[in-house]
Amino acid sequence: MPQLEIGGKTYEVDEDGFLQELDKWNRDFAQGYAGIEGIDGELTADHWKLIDYIRDYYTQYGIAPMIRKLCKDCGFSLKYIYEMFPSGPAKGACKLAGLSKPTGCV
């Protein structure tokens, strides 16, 4: 299984780069992975709002939220989410949130 090194720690990821050990996630992982996902600099409050929402939703329901719900509940347009996460909500945001690869729409 592929591995990713961030901040001196090694994380197991799948072939698409999604974290395989969800309990190993932490904010340092997200910040370190941001650069790999094409996000320059520190994650903003809006990045964290989206990441925290995705993680909370996943904890409660066991799946990633649908994109419409994500936009509505966070108050962000889809265009703005793509500006924050260039690879999109399913790839970029879920990767940074430490979720496994979503099975449906995010």
Backbone as CSV, one residue per row, in Angstrom:
resi,resn,N_x,N_y,N_z,CA_x,CA_y,CA_z,C_x,C_y,C_z
1,MET,0.852,-1.188,0.000,0.000,0.000,0.000,0.892,1.243,0.000
2,PRO,0.541,2.244,-0.788,1.353,3.467,-0.832,1.395,4.159,0.531
3,GLN,2.466,4.887,0.736,2.622,5.647,1.969,2.934,7.093,1.627
4,LEU,2.589,7.962,2.559,2.789,9.393,2.397,3.485,9.883,3.656
5,GLU,4.553,10.654,3.496,5.235,11.197,4.665,4.920,12.680,4.785
6,ILE,4.399,13.048,5.941,4.044,14.444,6.217,4.532,14.771,7.619
7,GLY,5.335,15.787,7.726,5.815,16.224,9.029,6.563,15.144,9.792
8,GLY,7.295,14.315,9.077,8.069,13.263,9.729,7.268,12.031,10.106
9,LYS,5.979,12.011,9.815,5.137,10.855,10.113,4.731,10.193,8.805
10,THR,4.560,8.881,8.848,4.178,8.121,7.672,2.714,7.711,7.783
11,TYR,1.980,7.911,6.706,0.564,7.588,6.655,0.315,6.630,5.490
12,GLU,-0.503,5.619,5.708,-0.892,4.720,4.625,-2.061,5.336,3.879
13,VAL,-1.931,5.365,2.551,-2.980,5.909,1.691,-3.299,4.882,0.609
14,ASP,-4.470,5.033,-0.019,-4.792,4.138,-1.130,-4.146,4.671,-2.410
15,GLU,-4.425,4.025,-3.529,-3.799,4.411,-4.796,-4.197,5.812,-5.257
16,ASP,-5.284,6.345,-4.713,-5.713,7.701,-5.064,-5.277,8.736,-4.030
17,GLY,-4.583,8.297,-2.979,-4.079,9.216,-1.966,-4.990,9.446,-0.781
18,PHE,-6.031,8.626,-0.627,-6.933,8.790,0.509,-6.400,8.033,1.714
19,LEU,-6.444,8.667,2.873,-5.950,8.095,4.120,-6.678,6.787,4.436
20,GLN,-5.923,5.766,4.810,-6.512,4.464,5.101,-6.754,4.239,6.594
21,GLU,-6.037,4.927,7.427,-6.209,4.805,8.870,-6.800,6.121,9.370
22,LEU,-8.125,6.182,9.363,-8.813,7.441,9.648,-8.501,7.985,11.036
23,ASP,-8.172,7.109,11.970,-7.865,7.555,13.323,-6.490,8.227,13.416
24,LYS,-5.693,8.160,12.364,-4.368,8.799,12.355,-4.448,10.267,11.915
25,TRP,-5.636,10.719,11.476,-5.794,12.082,10.996,-5.553,13.091,12.120
26,ASN,-4.926,14.202,11.770,-4.822,15.350,12.675,-4.659,16.601,11.812
27,ARG,-4.708,17.750,12.433,-4.640,19.002,11.676,-3.299,19.177,10.972
28,ASP,-2.231,18.646,11.555,-0.924,18.721,10.902,-0.934,17.928,9.593
29,PHE,-1.625,16.768,9.592,-1.766,15.982,8.372,-2.455,16.827,7.306
30,ALA,-3.571,17.457,7.670,-4.330,18.266,6.707,-3.483,19.409,6.158
31,GLN,-2.791,20.106,7.037,-1.971,21.234,6.586,-0.838,20.755,5.692
32,GLY,-0.203,19.652,6.044,0.869,19.118,5.229,0.390,18.620,3.881
33,TYR,-0.789,18.024,3.865,-1.343,17.486,2.626,-1.836,18.599,1.701
34,ALA,-2.135,19.748,2.275,-2.649,20.870,1.485,-1.692,21.233,0.350
35,GLY,-0.408,21.290,0.636,0.577,21.625,-0.389,0.602,20.603,-1.511
36,ILE,0.448,19.334,-1.162,0.416,18.265,-2.155,-0.806,18.417,-3.052
37,GLU,-1.908,18.903,-2.483,-3.158,19.082,-3.225,-3.233,20.421,-3.960
38,GLY,-2.136,21.166,-3.957,-2.095,22.420,-4.724,-2.619,23.631,-3.989
39,ILE,-2.692,23.557,-2.669,-3.147,24.694,-1.864,-1.907,25.337,-1.257
40,ASP,-1.654,26.578,-1.620,-0.468,27.279,-1.139,-0.722,27.933,0.209
41,GLY,0.274,27.895,1.072,0.205,28.588,2.354,-0.630,27.858,3.384
42,GLU,-0.943,28.577,4.439,-1.722,28.014,5.541,-3.189,27.858,5.145
43,LEU,-3.817,26.836,5.682,-5.256,26.679,5.483,-5.977,27.802,6.215
44,THR,-6.993,28.355,5.577,-7.745,29.475,6.143,-8.874,28.971,7.050
45,ALA,-9.531,29.905,7.706,-10.693,29.561,8.536,-11.773,28.893,7.688
46,ASP,-11.936,29.321,6.438,-12.934,28.708,5.557,-12.543,27.269,5.199
47,HIS,-11.256,27.024,4.958,-10.806,25.655,4.719,-11.175,24.769,5.921
48,TRP,-10.842,25.260,7.104,-11.097,24.462,8.314,-12.591,24.271,8.555
49,LYS,-13.390,25.292,8.242,-14.846,25.157,8.396,-15.355,23.992,7.553
50,LEU,-14.893,23.920,6.311,-15.315,22.852,5.409,-14.772,21.491,5.867
51,ILE,-13.498,21.444,6.213,-12.888,20.192,6.679,-13.592,19.683,7.932
52,ASP,-13.813,20.573,8.899,-14.481,20.165,10.147,-15.906,19.691,9.879
53,TYR,-16.608,20.379,8.972,-17.967,19.966,8.631,-17.966,18.560,8.031
54,ILE,-17.077,18.315,7.082,-17.001,17.004,6.442,-16.692,15.923,7.475
55,ARG,-15.742,16.192,8.354,-15.378,15.196,9.380,-16.551,14.936,10.334
56,ASP,-17.213,15.997,10.777,-18.356,15.837,11.688,-19.483,15.060,11.015
57,TYR,-19.769,15.386,9.768,-20.823,14.702,9.027,-20.480,13.218,8.881
58,TYR,-19.226,12.941,8.540,-18.794,11.551,8.380,-18.904,10.784,9.702
59,THR,-18.518,11.417,10.792,-18.611,10.786,12.108,-20.062,10.458,12.446
60,GLN,-20.967,11.355,12.108,-22.378,11.173,12.439,-23.075,10.170,11.513
61,TYR,-22.782,10.209,10.214,-23.547,9.410,9.252,-22.759,8.292,8.561
62,GLY,-21.438,8.288,8.709,-20.623,7.239,8.112,-20.365,7.402,6.619
63,ILE,-20.753,8.537,6.058,-20.497,8.843,4.645,-20.139,10.322,4.534
64,ALA,-19.545,10.688,3.397,-19.271,12.094,3.130,-20.582,12.779,2.723
65,PRO,-20.715,14.062,3.031,-21.953,14.769,2.660,-22.068,14.982,1.155
66,MET,-23.304,15.051,0.684,-23.541,15.402,-0.716,-23.165,16.866,-0.918
67,ILE,-22.754,17.193,-2.110,-22.249,18.531,-2.390,-23.295,19.615,-2.115
68,ARG,-24.553,19.359,-2.443,-25.596,20.371,-2.182,-25.724,20.670,-0.704
69,LYS,-25.670,19.621,0.107,-25.762,19.800,1.561,-24.541,20.538,2.082
70,LEU,-23.391,20.172,1.576,-22.139,20.818,1.972,-22.196,22.318,1.686
71,CYS,-22.615,22.681,0.483,-22.715,24.092,0.105,-23.724,24.832,0.981
72,LYS,-24.883,24.231,1.164,-25.955,24.869,1.938,-25.556,25.066,3.394
73,ASP,-25.065,24.000,4.026,-24.764,24.067,5.454,-23.548,24.934,5.769
74,CYS,-22.580,24.982,4.854,-21.382,25.794,5.089,-21.524,27.217,4.556
75,GLY,-22.510,27.421,3.669,-22.723,28.749,3.113,-21.728,29.116,2.018
76,PHE,-21.122,28.116,1.378,-20.152,28.356,0.317,-20.732,27.924,-1.025
77,SER,-20.421,28.679,-2.050,-20.817,28.264,-3.394,-19.870,27.163,-3.864
78,LEU,-20.319,26.381,-4.828,-19.475,25.330,-5.384,-18.225,25.941,-6.018
79,LYS,-18.402,27.079,-6.653,-17.260,27.772,-7.267,-16.208,28.116,-6.214
80,TYR,-16.648,28.620,-5.062,-15.716,28.989,-3.993,-15.019,27.748,-3.422
81,ILE,-15.747,26.644,-3.298,-15.139,25.410,-2.797,-14.023,24.966,-3.742
82,TYR,-14.257,25.073,-5.044,-13.210,24.717,-6.010,-12.039,25.702,-5.965
83,GLU,-12.295,26.944,-5.595,-11.193,27.902,-5.419,-10.348,27.506,-4.212
84,MET,-11.003,27.061,-3.141,-10.268,26.646,-1.938,-9.565,25.308,-2.134
85,PHE,-10.256,24.374,-2.804,-9.752,23.020,-3.022,-9.736,22.758,-4.527
86,PRO,-8.625,23.087,-5.200,-8.566,22.984,-6.666,-8.940,21.612,-7.226
87,SER,-8.689,20.550,-6.473,-9.060,19.223,-6.977,-10.494,18.858,-6.612
88,GLY,-11.216,19.788,-5.989,-12.635,19.607,-5.718,-12.961,19.091,-4.332
89,PRO,-14.244,19.080,-4.015,-14.658,18.637,-2.679,-14.439,17.145,-2.458
90,ALA,-14.650,16.321,-3.475,-14.504,14.870,-3.286,-13.042,14.488,-3.135
91,LYS,-12.215,15.013,-4.001,-10.800,14.658,-3.920,-10.090,15.476,-2.856
92,GLY,-10.000,16.769,-3.059,-9.202,17.606,-2.169,-9.717,17.716,-0.755
93,ALA,-10.955,18.132,-0.610,-11.489,18.376,0.735,-11.579,17.084,1.544
94,CYS,-12.044,16.017,0.931,-12.152,14.746,1.667,-10.779,14.174,2.011
95,LYS,-9.806,14.361,1.133,-8.447,13.909,1.449,-7.915,14.659,2.665
96,LEU,-8.056,15.980,2.654,-7.563,16.773,3.768,-8.324,16.487,5.057
97,ALA,-9.597,16.096,4.927,-10.405,15.758,6.099,-10.083,14.368,6.628
98,GLY,-9.257,13.612,5.890,-8.845,12.290,6.352,-9.839,11.200,6.104
99,LEU,-10.797,11.418,5.204,-11.795,10.400,4.888,-11.249,9.437,3.850
100,SER,-11.805,8.243,3.839,-11.481,7.320,2.764,-12.209,7.799,1.504
101,LYS,-11.869,7.225,0.383,-12.426,7.672,-0.886,-13.957,7.584,-0.873
102,PRO,-14.652,8.696,-1.151,-16.114,8.679,-1.150,-16.656,7.738,-2.240
103,THR,-17.735,7.059,-1.928,-18.331,6.135,-2.888,-19.288,6.838,-3.834
104,GLY,-19.837,7.970,-3.429,-20.779,8.697,-4.278,-20.374,10.128,-4.427
105,CYS,-21.329,10.974,-4.693,-21.071,12.396,-4.848,-20.729,13.015,-3.514
106,VAL,-19.865,13.999,-3.552,-19.561,14.795,-2.362,-19.913,16.215,-2.685
